[in-house]
Amino acid sequence: MSKNLIIYYSRKGQNYFNGEIKDLPKGNTEIVAESIGKAVGGDLFEIRTVKEYAADYHVCIEEAKQELREKARPELREYIDSIEDYDNIFVCGPCWWGTFPMAVFTQLEKLDFTGKNVFAVMTHEGSGLGSSERDLKRICSGATFGKGLAVQGASVAKSESQVSEWAKNAVK
């Protein structure tokens, strides 16, 4: 039986949601990551930065844009040192300026993806997967890449069956 790892970054608090800013008690990506875990089993690893992003959504997205421009690699509170025991790696995050938050890449660049199956998962409000799949292919060398999944953030509450079906097909 294959072993699954679900790596995710998620933002609680102020988020863009169906054209307006809403305060979310749990981030959209965290909900999707948990749905993947329920569907196929696996270990969840939440990426958390040492320096937190601004609570104000508009300030946060400007911070994210600056990090993208600088190709920053924000320091994380903790890291996964090895994915040797896993077969399938789900990389989940919100779509920030067309790709994952830079903190996701901070973690991924420390891992050896040789022989692993990697799947991109993005929550978004209209950007779909953006360039996330292309960016993962550049960083996760040696991996095989499966079909990614994009879930609109405003639809996350109703997406569990869609996410579950996709995840089960991904690890077949």
C-alpha positions in Angstrom: 0.0 0.0 0.0 1.4 3.4 -0.9 2.1 6.0 1.7 0.9 9.6 1.2 2.2 12.9 2.5 0.1 16.1 2.2 2.3 19.2 2.5 0.3 22.4 2.7 0.4 26.1 3.4 -2.9 27.7 4.3 -4.0 31.2 5.4 -6.6 31.7 8.2 -8.1 35.1 8.8 -8.7 37.6 6.0 -9.0 36.0 2.6 -10.4 37.0 -0.8 -13.6 35.1 -1.1 -16.1 35.5 -3.9 -15.2 39.1 -4.6 -14.9 40.3 -1.0 -12.7 40.0 2.0 -13.9 37.5 4.6 -12.4 36.4 7.9 -12.0 32.6 7.7 -11.5 30.6 10.9 -9.7 27.9 8.9 -7.9 28.4 5.7 -9.3 27.0 2.4 -6.2 25.0 1.6 -6.2 23.4 5.1 -9.7 22.2 4.5 -8.7 20.7 1.1 -5.6 19.1 2.6 -7.7 17.5 5.3 -10.1 16.2 2.7 -7.2 14.6 0.8 -6.1 12.9 4.0 -9.6 11.6 4.7 -9.9 10.2 1.2 -6.5 8.4 0.9 -4.9 8.5 4.3 -1.5 10.0 4.9 0.4 12.4 7.0 -0.3 16.1 7.0 2.5 18.7 7.3 1.6 22.3 7.6 4.1 24.8 6.4 4.4 27.7 8.9 6.7 30.7 8.5 8.8 32.1 11.3 7.8 35.6 10.3 4.0 35.6 9.9 2.4 37.4 7.0 0.3 40.5 7.8 -3.2 39.8 9.1 -4.6 42.4 6.7 -5.2 40.7 3.4 -4.2 43.6 1.2 -0.8 44.0 3.0 -0.3 40.2 2.9 -0.7 40.0 -0.9 1.8 42.8 -1.3 4.2 40.9 0.9 3.6 37.8 -1.2 4.3 39.8 -4.4 7.5 41.1 -3.0 8.7 37.6 -2.0 7.8 36.3 -5.5 9.8 39.1 -7.2 12.8 38.5 -4.9 12.5 34.7 -5.2 12.5 34.8 -1.4 12.7 31.6 0.7 11.1 32.6 4.0 12.4 30.7 7.1 10.0 28.0 8.4 9.2 27.1 12.0 10.0 23.5 11.2 11.0 21.4 8.2 10.5 17.9 6.9 14.0 16.5 6.4 13.1 13.4 4.3 10.3 12.1 2.2 12.0 8.7 1.8 9.1 6.8 3.3 6.4 8.3 1.1 5.3 7.3 -2.4 2.8 10.2 -3.1 3.4 13.8 -2.2 0.5 16.3 -2.4 1.7 19.9 -2.5 -1.2 22.2 -1.5 -1.4 25.9 -1.3 -3.3 29.0 -2.2 -2.6 30.6 -5.5 -0.6 33.7 -4.7 0.4 35.7 -7.8 0.0 32.6 -10.0 1.9 30.0 -8.0 2.5 28.7 -4.5 3.6 31.0 -1.6 7.4 31.2 -1.6 7.4 29.4 1.8 6.2 26.2 0.0 9.3 26.3 -2.1 11.5 26.9 1.0 10.4 23.4 2.1 10.4 21.6 -1.2 13.9 22.7 -2.1 15.2 20.7 0.9 13.8 17.4 -0.3 14.8 14.6 -2.7 11.8 13.8 -5.0 13.5 11.1 -7.0 10.9 8.3 -7.7 8.1 10.2 -6.0 4.6 10.9 -7.4 3.8 14.6 -7.0 0.4 16.3 -7.3 -0.2 20.1 -7.2 -3.3 21.3 -5.4 -4.3 25.0 -5.4 -7.1 26.9 -3.9 -7.9 30.0 -5.8 -10.5 32.7 -6.7 -10.1 32.4 -10.5 -6.5 31.6 -11.2 -6.9 27.8 -11.3 -3.5 26.0 -11.0 -1.7 29.1 -12.3 2.0 28.1 -13.0 2.1 25.8 -10.0 2.6 22.5 -11.9 5.4 24.0 -14.0 7.0 25.4 -10.9 6.8 22.1 -9.1 8.4 20.3 -12.1 11.3 22.7 -11.9 11.9 22.2 -8.2 10.9 18.6 -7.6 13.4 17.0 -10.0 13.2 13.2 -10.4 9.5 13.1 -9.6 6.6 11.9 -11.7 3.8 14.4 -11.8 0.1 13.5 -11.8 -2.8 15.7 -12.7 -3.2 18.6 -10.4 -6.4 19.9 -8.8 -7.6 23.5 -8.5 -10.5 24.2 -6.1 -12.1 27.6 -5.9 -11.7 28.9 -2.4 -15.3 30.0 -2.2 -16.4 26.5 -3.1 -14.2 24.6 -0.6 -17.0 23.9 1.8 -18.8 22.0 -0.9 -15.8 20.4 -2.5 -15.1 17.3 -0.3 -16.6 14.8 -2.7 -14.7 16.3 -5.7 -11.4 16.4 -3.7 -12.0 12.8 -2.5 -12.7 11.4 -5.9 -9.7 13.2 -7.4 -7.3 12.1 -4.6 -8.4 8.4 -4.9 -7.9 8.5 -8.7 -4.5 10.2 -8.2 -3.0 7.4 -6.1 -4.4 4.4 -8.1 
